[in-house]
Amino acid sequence: MRGFDLIVAAVAAGLLAGPALAEGTGQGAQQGLVAWSSEALGISAKVPQGWTSDEMPGGGILFSAPDIDPHKTAHVALRAHADQGSDLAAAHDQLLHTILLDGDTVLSDDVTEDGFAIRSKDSFGKVTLRKTERLDCGGGAVLASVQTDYPADLAEGMAPLLADVPGTLGCK
């Protein structure tokens, strides 16, 4: 398990969400984004149409491109939990440190008052974007995260498809 997975699992511990399916089926299913939301997580986003989903250990939903080995495909992971005043600067620094310790190359690192986004590439060419954002939802503050990743050999089709996903993260 990579370092980031451990951090996110710890942050999302105790939160359970049911599985979902993005409308449509098969890898060739209208490669666009569709609305998705989760009562359990309290968040919404747009996810790739036709992708399969599974509940992640520790809470959250993992969407995977269909018809490809799950270990070699593109993914969108969504997690959230109630925010109790988390120190986003410390979380950013810890994630950045973990990415660098894993030997990945940081492609971009954007920090705002309400969160951060770090895009990196590993030694095999897999590109990963990790975004964490504090959302002010009706039931209170929520710390939500989205992670997108795709291997180098799928970059041509996946980069444009997944580019807009992080910007759609919001309250349910």
N, C-alpha and C positions, 0 to 999 in steps of 0.2 A: 504494500500500500504506500503510495507516495505521501510525502509530508503534508501537502495541502489537504488530502483526504482526511487525515487524522485531525487537523484543525477544524475543518468543516463538520466532521462527525461530532467532535466535542461541542462545538457551538450549537448544533442542532439536536443534541442528545435529549431524549425524552419526548420529542415531537413526532407524532405519527400521522401519516397521511395516506389515504387510500389511493390505489392505482387509477390511472386515467388513460384514455387513448385519444390521440389527436385524430380528428375525423379523417376518413379516407384510408386506403390500404395500399400496401406495396410500395417499393422504392420509387416507382414511376408515378405514384399518385400526385397529381397536381402539386409540384414542388413549390408550395407557398406556405404562408403562416396562417394559423387559425387561432381563435381565442381559446384560452384555457384558464380555468380558475380552480381553486381548492378551498373549500370551507375549512378544512382542518388546518391548512397553512395560513389562510387568511390573505392570500395573494392571488394575483392574476398575471398573465403574460400571454404573449403569442408564441406558439411553438410550431415546428414543422408539421404540416399536414401528413397524416398517414404513418407517423412514427409510433412505435410501440412504447409502452411505459411500464415501469416497475417501481414499487416502493423501495426506497433505499434504507439500509440499516441506519438507525438513529433518526429517521424521519426525512421526508422529502421525496421527490419524484424524479426519476431518471428516464428521459426520452431517448430512444436509440433509433438510428436510421434502420429500416427493415431490410431483410434479405441479404445482410452482410454479417459476417462473424461479429458478435457483440464486442469482442476484444479489439477489433480492427475497424470499427465504424465511427461515425460521428455521434456526439451526444449533446444533450441539453439537460443539465441538472438544476433543479429548483429546490431551495430550502428556505425556511423562515421560522422565526420564533419571536415571542414577545421581547421587546427591547427594554432593558432596565438601566439604560444609560451607559451602554457599552462604549468603551474607549476605542473609537474607530482608528485613531492614529496608531495605537499600540497593535491593533489587529492588522492594520496595513503593514506595519514594520515587520511583524512576525511572519505574515504571508510572504512578503518580499524576501525575507531572510531564508525561508523554507525553499522558495523557488530557486534562489541562487545556490543553496546547499545541494539541491537536486541536480545542479549543473545545467539548468535551463538558461536560455538567453532571454532577457527581458526586452520585448519589442516596444512596449509602451507602458506607462505608469501614470495614471491620472487620479488625482486626489481632489475631492470637493469637501465642503462642510458636512454633507450628508452621506459620504461614502467614498469608495475608491474602485478603480478597475485596473487590473494588471493583465496585459497580454504577453504571453511567453511562448517560446518554441523549445522543444526538447531536442536531444541529439538525434532522434529519429525523424525529425521534421514535423511532429505533431504540434499544432498550434492550439493553445488554450487561452481562453479569456475568463478571468474570474472577476466578478463584480459583486460588491457588497454595498447595500444601500439601506439607510434608515428611512422608513416610510411612516408618515403620519396618517394612520388609518382610523376609521371611526371608533374602533374598540381600543385604541391606544397605539403607541409606537411599536413598530415591527421592524426587526432587523432581517432583511431578505437578501438572499444571494442567488445568483445565477452563474452557472459555469457552462461554457460551450467549448467543445473541442472536436478536432477532426485531424485525421492523419494526412500526411503530405500528399499521398496519391489520390485523395478525395478533395483536395483544396480547391480545384477549379469549380466544382459544383457546390461545395459546402460553404466556402467563404462568403459568397454573396447571399446564400440562403440564411445563414446564421448571423449575418452582420447586424440585423435589426432586432434580434431577439432581446439583448440586454436592455435596450431602450424601451421595451414594452412592459417591463417589470413594474407592477403597481399593486394597490390594495384591491381586495376582492370587492 
